[in-house]
């Protein structure tokens, strides 16, 4: 892994943290998904995929207020989030 080998390429590290966040989402480890997304966002605070993964993780933890803030921010940035929101409603029901 890039991080374990001490590679200091910010784009690569954002990708690694982002991918780890997605893996934790798939494993239903939502708190860990948030942690990994936050690590990526410390490097690039506008990374849409990481913001989206963080929004999903908060929603799946039941923190809809926080999740909505991220979705609204993303929508304000021109990111299409409607399909992601529909998928979350399906998962939560």
Secondary structure, DSSP 8 states (H G I E B T S, - for coil): -TTTTT---HHHHHHHHHHHHHHHHHTT-HHHHHHHHHHHHHH-TT-HHHHHHHHHHHHHTT-HHHHHHHHHHHHHTT---HHHHHHHHHHH-
